[in-house]
């Protein structure tokens, strides 16, 4: 199985080709070079994502199946660049059949869909003393400032999707420890 990261602007999404034979017939006729891409770096269950046909050979019709199963054909969209919302997290097989006057070609790729972040979007911390092990998590941003201290033997872990910011009055006293993790998977709607 071959995997590649497709990049559109600054975003990329991992799509893995599945071993499904192309349906194009007649040698070099029809759409031979198929490709597809998505607009989001992370495909999130319940959030719309736009898919793009990047095929060559000038296709004139499209059939997209966003829950493809071998032997169970379905057409979810006939648009060239449809928007789709996956209801559930998991790995989904996306099938694109693109056709032109000479014939059709088929491409199937897997798309990993993550669950939406179930944490608070942002977390603001102040007037807190950490003297033991504590974790703080937010989908987007954690801000710690005035009166937030980590003292011996305190250990704090900050995990956020985008940013951890420290303002005036934040302190880590000798013997205290701080770990910061930026995890883009959290940065979802």
PyMOL commands that set and color helices and strands:
alter all, ss='L'
color gray80, all
select helices_A, chain A and resi 184-186
alter helices_A, ss='H'
color red, helices_A
select strands_A, chain A and resi 3-8+11-17+36-38+43-44+48-53+61-65+83-85+90-100+103-114+122-125+128-130+133-138+141-144+148-150+155-160+163-166+171-172+177-182
alter strands_A, ss='S'
color yellow, strands_A
deselect
rebuild
show_as cartoon
